């Protein structure tokens, strides 16, 4: 038995104007053939796929084709889209006879001129493999489910938690694919599109309305007739013509049950729609004062508007400005993505005093440059080793530690992980125990700092990832959609 593997993933934020290019994917590694399993054994969805094959005890030949992953950002360039379409086509044509495809995508990726990248990718795979080869599609649960995705996948699985466990998704996806191939299962899919959008402040699956919704999906899966139940609260900064939340139920040849349960999950999400809109973030000044006055560190300040893990550009200076203006007494870590500043400070060299404008060089609709003076403490960067659930290393490009009063800025050329993992600072020689607070460019992925965190404060910042969805310049999302418009029943929007 031969099972092919393709993993291509990026999450798009349509309000970040900076394109995601092939260079962004290359900074995390584009791997083909045997090097995929060599590089990623134990990591991410690829690691889960490998484990599922090995634990099956069956004579399965894995046929890895391509793995390309990039942290969230603006739309991918047309060059990148065409590159991956070509690699998929050439890889599957060269693979010879395969019995099934483990297809690991994201689900919320758009490109220049292409809203539904994953729909195009799975359709290409189907056109090459024909109607009978099963394709099990693994998606991030912030995916935007479209008709083209549904029509071309045999079965779909999604992340079961936020923060995500991509290894788990790879494991359950390939386990299901093996069952389809060996047990003669006949997957039947029902899905419902829900005209709903929400910020990410209620997206954690460990509490609140999201826990209720996701727990119900897990309970549904206890029925042996159900192969998968997955919920998709679409990432809220994707402005596309089929946008909105969704739910999917896959049964073993039982369409009536699949439809019944899909309705149930859609009804449950709709009943919780106002709870998903509850905002917990506090004003910037209040958040900074609270962190500075805290009895112990490290206090995490979640820069919701500039969430790099949600596709923002990483160039916000709003919290930095407040820290300097308010005169914080505790030391703070603040990450920033700025190729220009990283190059300028690297050229100045360690120990140099530099005055320059920081921030607002990418998402100019949200931020303006802030002039600061500081000392270049460290010049470094390049590839750093990390304890990261996607992979073991990340390229930062040029990276600089820049001390501005009590604030240590980590300024990087490439997106990397934007200071959301302690290991990035440690790779540059930072002693985290010397700091009172750390700005994280994420709205929910606080898990990496959790062992050294005393408190998490969500900060109500504007930006491409802001919680105020009403103020975003929506252009393509189908209307009406709640809460942007008055909608009383999710069924008011015709199903695709």
N, C-alpha and C positions, 0 to 999 in steps of 0.2 A: 504494500500500500504506500502511495506517495502523496504527501501533503505539502503544498506550496505555502510559503509565508511571505506576506507583504506588509510592511508597517510604514506608513507615511502619515505624519500628524502635525498640524499646526492649528491653533485657535485664533480666529480673526477678531479684531476689534475695529469696527468700521469708523470709529471716531478718532483713531490714531492715523494721521495722514502718512506716516512713514511706511513704505512698502517693506515687506519681509522678502528678502532676496535669497538666492542660493547660498550666498556667503553666510547668512544667518543659520541655514541648515548645516552648512559645513562646520560652523563653530561648535556644533554639538555632534557632528560626525554623520556623514552619509556612507553607509556600509552596504556592500553587495556580496552576494554569494556566501562562502563559508565564513568570512570575517564577521558576519552578523552574529552568529552564535558564539564565535570566539570572543567578541567584544561584550556581548550582552547577556551571557549566561548568568542567571540570578537577578537580572534587572528588568523591570518594566514588563510590558505585555509580551515581549519576546521571551523573557525569562519564564513567564507563565506558560507560554506555548511549549517551550523545551521541556518543562517539568511534566506537562500533561502527556506528551509523547513518551517520555521515559517511564513514567509511572504506569502507563497502560500495559506494559509488558508485551506489546504487540510488535510485529515486524513492520515498523513504519519508517519510511525514509523521509526525512524532512528536506524540503527543497527551498531554502531561503533565497529570496530574489533581491529585495531591497529594503533597507531601513533608513528612513530620513525623518528626523524630528527637530523641531525648533520651538523655543518658548513662544508663548502667545505674542502677537504683534499686529501691525496693520495687514491689509490684504497682501497675499503673496503675489509676486511679480508674474507677469505673463510668461516670462522666460522660465521661472521656476515651475509654473503649472505645466508648460509644454515639456520641460525636462522630465518631470515625473510621469506624465502620460507616455512618453517615449520609453522610459525605463520599465514601466509596467508592461507595455506592449512587447518590447524586445525580451524581457525576462520571461514572460509566460510563453512566448513563442519558442524560446530556447529551452524551456524546461522539459519539453517532451510530454508524454502522457502523465497527467496527474489525476488523482482520485478526488481531491478536495482542496479548497483554498481557505487558509486562515488569513483573513483580510483585516488588518488592524489600522483603523483610521481615527480621526477625531470626531468629525461631524459638524463642526462649526467653522470650517475653513472656507474662505472666499478668495478669489483672485481678481486681478484686473479684468473686468468684463465677464466674470464667471461667479455668480452667487453661490452655486451649489457644487463646490469642488468635489466633495465625496460622492455626490450623485453621479458625476461624470466619471470618477474613478471606478466605482463599482459597476457602472454600466459598461465601461471598457472591458473590465474583467469578464463580465457575463458574455459580451460579444465574442471574446476570444475563446472562452471555455465551453460555450454552448449551454443549452438549457438544463442539462442533466448533472453537471458537476456541482456539488454543493459548495456554496460560499457562505461561511459563517463570518459575519461582520461584527467586529468589536469596536464599540464607540465610547467616547467620553460621555458622561451623562449630561454635559452641557451642550450636547449636539443639537442641531436643528434638523429634525427628521423631515424628509421630503418624499414625494411620490416616487421619484426616480430611485432613491435609496431602497424604499420598500419593494418596488417592482423587481429589483435585480439581486437582492440578497435572499438566500435560502432561510436564514435565521439571523437574528440580531441580539447581541448581548451588550450591556452597558455597565459602566462603573456602578458599584453598589454603595459607595460611600463618598462623602466629601469631608475632609480631604480624600483624594482619590487613592485607590490601591490598584495601580495599573497591572501589577503582577497577577492579582486576583482575576482581573478581567481577561487577561491572556489565558489563564488557566481554565476558567469556566468556558471560554469560547472554544478552545481546542478540544476540551473534554466533550463538549456538545457535538463538535464536528466528528470526532471519533465515533460517538454513539450513532450519529446519522449514518455513517459509513458501515458500521458493524452490526447495528441492531435493526436496520431498515425503518428507522423513524421517518415520518412524513410531516415535517414542520408546516404548520398553518399559522399565518400571522394576521393579527388584527391590530390596528393602530387608530389612535384618535389624535387629532390636532386640536390644541386648546388655545384660544385667542388670549394669551396671557403673557406678560413680561414683568419682570421684577428685578430689583437690585439684588446684590449678593449678600446682604447682611443677614438674611435668614436661610442661607444655603447650606449650612452645616447639617449633616444627616444625623448628628448625635443628639440633637435637641430640636424643640419647636416644631413648626408645621412640616418641615422637610423630613424629620424623623417619622412623623405619623404617616406621611405618604410613602416613604421608602420601606418602612416596617410592613405596611400593607402588601407591598409587592413581594417582600420575602415570605409573608404568610401565604400568599397565592401560590408561590413556587413549591410549597409543601405538598400540593396536590400533584400526584405522579403524572397526571395527564398534562400538566403545564411544564413546558421545557424551559421557558424564560418569561419573566415579567420585569420590564425595565421602564423607568421613568426618566423623562428628559426635560428638566427645567432649563431651557435654552439659555446659554450665556447671554447676558442682557445687553450687550453692546454690538450685536450683530444686526445690521440693518439690511435685510434681504427680502426678496419678494415672496418667500414662503415661510417667513419668520413666525415663531411662536412655540409654546411648549408642546410636548407630546407624550404619549405613553404607548407602549408596545407589549402585547402578550403573544407568545408563541406556544401553541399546543401541539400535541401529536395527533394530527389529523382530526381535530375537533373544532371546526370553525365556529359553531354556536357558542361553545364555552369561551373561545378566544374573544369573540365579540362581546359577550356578557361581561367578562372580566376587564376588558379594555374600557367599556363604558363605566364600570365601577371605579376604576382608577382615575378616569377623567372627572367623574362626578366628585370624587374625594378631593382632588386637587382644586377643583372649582369652589368647593365648600370652604376651602382654606385660603382663598385668594386674597382676602384682606389681611390675614395673618402673615402672608408672605411679604406684604408691603410695610410691615412695622420697621421703623428705623431706630437704631440704637446709637448711631455715631453722634459724637459731641463736637462742638465748634473747635476750630484749630487752637485758639488761645486757651480755652478751657482744658483741652487735652494736654497741651504742653505744660500748663500750670499743675495739673493733676500728676503728670509723670514726674515733674521736678520735685513735687512735695511728697511723693510716695516714700514709705518707710524703707523700702528695699528695691533693688533693681534685679534683673533688667526689666524695665517696663517697655512693652512692645506698643508702638504707635502705628496702627494700621492706616496707611495712606490709601484710603479706598479709591480716591479719584485717580491716583496714579499707579494702580495695580498692574505691575509688569506681568504678573502671572495671569492677569486678565486681559493682556494685550495693550496696555498703555505704554507710552513711549519712555517713561522713566526719567522725565526731565522736569518734574515738578520741584519748585523751590518754596512752596507755601509753608510747609512745616519748618524748614530751615529759617525762613524769614522771621517767623514767630519766635523761634528759639533765640535768635540774635536780638530781636527787638525787645523781648521780655526779659532778657538777661538771665537765662537759666544758670543755676549754680552746679547742677550735675552734668557730667559729661555725656555726650550723645553721639550715636553713630547714624549717619545719613548716607544712603547710597544714591548715586545719580548716574545716568547713562548719557554721556556726551563725548562723542569722538573728538570734537574740536577742543574741549577743555582738557581731555586726557592727553592729547598731543601737545598742547601748550604747556601744561604742567610737567610733562615728561621731559620736554626740551629744556625747561628752566632748571631741572635737576633737584636732587634732594638738598634740603636746607635753604632753598631759595624762597624769598618773600615775594609773593605774586598778588597783584590786584587784577581781577578779571570779572566778567559778567558770567553768572552761572544760571542755568535753567532756561526754559522757554525757547530752546533752540529747535524743538521738534513739534510739539503740540502748541503752536503759537496762538491758537484760538482760546486756549485756556490759561497759559502762563506767559509772564514777561520776564526778561532777564533781571537778575539781582546782582548788583556789584558788591563783591566781598574782597577782603584782603586776608591772606593766610600764608602758612608755611608749608612747603612741600615736605612731607615727612618720609614718604617711601615711593619709589618708582618700581613697578614690577608688572605683573600680569602674565599673559600667555595662558597655557593650559595648566589648570589646577586640579588636584585630586579632591573629590567630594564624596561624602556619604549621602548619595542622592538616589531616590527610588527609580529614576529613569535611566541613570548611567553613572559611571564612576569618575568621569572627568568632564570639564567644561573649559572652553577657551574664552578668556575675558578680553583678548586683545591687549592694548595698552591699559594699564590700571595704575591709579595713583591714590595714595592717602594724602589728604590735604586738610590740615588743621586750621580751622577758622574759629578762634576763641575756644569755647568749650566743645565745639562740634568737630568730629573727625568725619570728613567726607570721603567716601570711597567712590571714585569717579572712574568709570570703565568706558572703553571704546565700544566693545560689543555688548549685547544684551545680557549674556550669561544668565545668572539667576538673581541679579539685582540686589544682592545683599540679603536675600531671603533665607540663606543658609549660613550658619555661623562659620562653616568651613571656609567660606570665601574670605572673610576677614582674617581668620587664622592663617590662611595661606600667605597673607601679606604681613604676618607678624603681629597682628593686633591681639592684645590681652583683653578678652571680653569682660573679665572680672573688674576692670577699671572703669566700666561704663554704667551709667544709671538708666539710660534709655536707648532704644534702637528703633528707628523707623523701618518698617517692613513694607515693601511695595507689593502688597497682596491684601485682598479682602477676606481671605479665609485660610490660607496655607501657613498657619502659625506653628505647625507641628515640629518643624526643624529647630526652632528656638525654644520649644516647650520645656525641655529639661532645665533651662537656665532662666526661664521667664517667671516673674512674680505677678504680672498683671498684663492684660491685653486691653488697650483702649482703641476703639474704632474712631477715627478722625473723619469728620464730615468735610472732605476736601473736594473741590471741583476737579474736573479732568475727564479724559476719555473713559474712565471707569467709574465715574461718579454715581452715587446712589440716587441722585435726583434725575430719574429717568424722564421726567416731564420737560426738563430743560435741554435735553439732547436733540440735535437737529435731525430727527427722523425723516427719511425721504422715501424708503422703499418698503418698509414693513407694512404688511397688509392691514388695512383698517376696516372695521373697528377692532381695537385690541385693548384689553383691560390692563392697567387702569388709565391708559391715555384717553380712552373713550368710554362712554357708558355702555356696558354690555351686561345683560342680566342672565344670559345662559350661554355656556360654551358652544352649544349647538347652533347658535345664531350664525356662526361662520360655516359655510358649506365645507364639508370634508373633501379633500382633494381626491 
